[in-house]
Amino acid sequence: MTTIAELLGGGKVLSAKVKSEIELIDMVQAGVPAAAVQWLVESLELSPEVTASIISRRTLERRLKMNRSLTGDESDRLVRIARIGALAIDAFGDRRKAITWMNRPNRALQGKTPISVISTDPGAQFVERILGRIEHGVFS
């Protein structure tokens, strides 16, 4: 099972193991280390546009240089994408297949790609429902 923490760099980047949802909530509220953005970008092969929906390139560079964390809102956006990525990897059983699915237009999303709609909470919830149907063998 792929975890959100793994996609964010695990203990190496997060400086602590995230063992529960409460610990994940606390981490988001405190601010995720900026290095987790780079880790997620590499793990899910995120485009510059998707990365910019989390944090601007210049702000990220500044935070990395100063070894600072993301804000709560930035952390929330980052973890949302990591959560959907982990669900997709689990649903497809393969990181490559999950990445392909996330970047391919989807009929259930009226031709939009899953990665393009998860920047909002309603979009992420819709994609989660689609992934749930896929896991249960319903074509989506």
C-alpha positions in Angstrom: 0.0 0.0 0.0 1.4 3.3 -1.1 1.2 5.9 1.6 1.0 9.7 1.4 4.1 10.0 3.5 6.1 7.8 1.1 5.2 10.1 -1.9 6.3 13.1 0.2 9.7 11.6 0.9 9.0 9.6 4.1 11.1 10.0 7.2 14.0 11.3 5.1 12.1 14.5 4.1 9.4 14.7 6.7 11.7 14.2 9.7 9.2 11.9 11.3 7.0 8.9 10.5 3.4 9.7 9.9 1.6 6.8 11.5 -2.0 8.2 11.7 -4.4 10.6 10.1 -4.1 12.8 13.1 -0.3 13.0 12.7 -0.9 13.9 9.0 -3.3 16.6 10.0 -0.8 18.0 12.5 1.9 17.9 9.9 -0.2 19.8 7.4 -1.2 22.4 9.9 2.4 22.9 11.0 3.6 23.0 7.4 5.2 20.3 5.3 8.9 20.7 4.5 9.4 22.4 1.1 11.6 19.5 0.0 8.5 17.3 0.0 7.3 19.2 -3.1 10.3 18.1 -5.1 9.9 14.5 -3.9 6.2 14.4 -5.0 7.0 16.1 -8.3 9.5 13.3 -9.0 7.3 10.5 -7.6 4.3 11.4 -9.7 6.1 13.1 -12.5 4.0 16.3 -12.0 4.1 18.9 -14.7 5.2 22.5 -13.9 1.6 23.6 -14.1 0.5 21.2 -11.5 3.4 22.1 -9.3 2.5 25.8 -9.7 -1.0 25.0 -8.4 0.7 24.0 -5.1 3.4 26.7 -4.9 5.0 29.1 -7.3 8.5 28.1 -8.6 10.1 31.2 -7.1 8.5 30.8 -3.7 9.5 27.1 -3.7 13.1 27.9 -4.5 13.2 30.5 -1.8 11.7 28.1 0.8 14.2 25.4 -0.2 17.1 27.8 0.0 16.0 28.9 3.5 15.1 25.4 4.6 11.5 26.5 5.4 8.2 24.7 5.4 5.2 25.3 3.3 2.2 27.3 4.7 -0.8 25.3 5.9 -2.7 26.0 2.6 0.3 25.0 0.5 0.7 21.9 2.6 -3.0 21.0 2.2 -2.7 21.3 -1.6 0.5 19.2 -1.6 -1.0 16.5 0.6 -4.2 16.4 -1.5 -2.3 15.6 -4.6 -0.2 13.0 -2.7 -3.4 11.4 -1.3 -4.9 11.0 -4.8 -1.6 9.7 -6.2 -1.4 7.1 -3.4 -5.0 6.1 -4.1 -4.4 5.8 -7.8 -1.2 3.7 -7.3 -3.2 1.4 -5.0 -6.1 1.2 -7.4 -4.0 0.3 -10.4 -1.3 -1.6 -8.5 1.4 0.2 -10.4 2.9 3.7 -10.2 3.4 4.0 -14.0 -0.2 3.0 -14.7 -1.5 5.4 -12.1 0.5 8.3 -13.5 -0.7 7.5 -17.0 -4.3 7.4 -15.8 -4.0 10.7 -13.9 -2.7 12.5 -17.0 -5.2 11.0 -19.5 -8.5 12.7 -20.3 -11.3 10.8 -18.5 -14.9 10.4 -19.8 -16.3 10.6 -16.3 -14.6 14.0 -15.9 -16.0 15.2 -19.3 -12.7 14.9 -21.0 -10.6 16.6 -18.3 -7.6 14.8 -16.7 -7.8 13.7 -13.1 -4.6 15.6 -12.3 -6.2 18.8 -13.6 -9.3 18.7 -11.3 -7.7 17.7 -8.0 -6.5 21.2 -7.3 -9.9 21.8 -5.7 -11.4 19.8 -2.9 -14.6 18.9 -4.9 -12.5 17.8 -7.8 -10.3 15.6 -5.5 -13.5 14.1 -4.0 -14.8 13.3 -7.4 -11.6 11.6 -8.5 -11.5 9.6 -5.3 -15.0 8.3 -6.1 -13.8 7.3 -9.6 -10.8 5.5 -8.1 -13.1 3.7 -5.7 -15.2 2.5 -8.6 -12.1 1.3 -10.4 -10.9 -0.6 -7.4 -14.3 -2.3 -7.3 -14.1 -3.3 -10.9 -16.5 -0.6 -12.3 -15.1 0.9 -15.5 -14.4 4.6 -15.3 
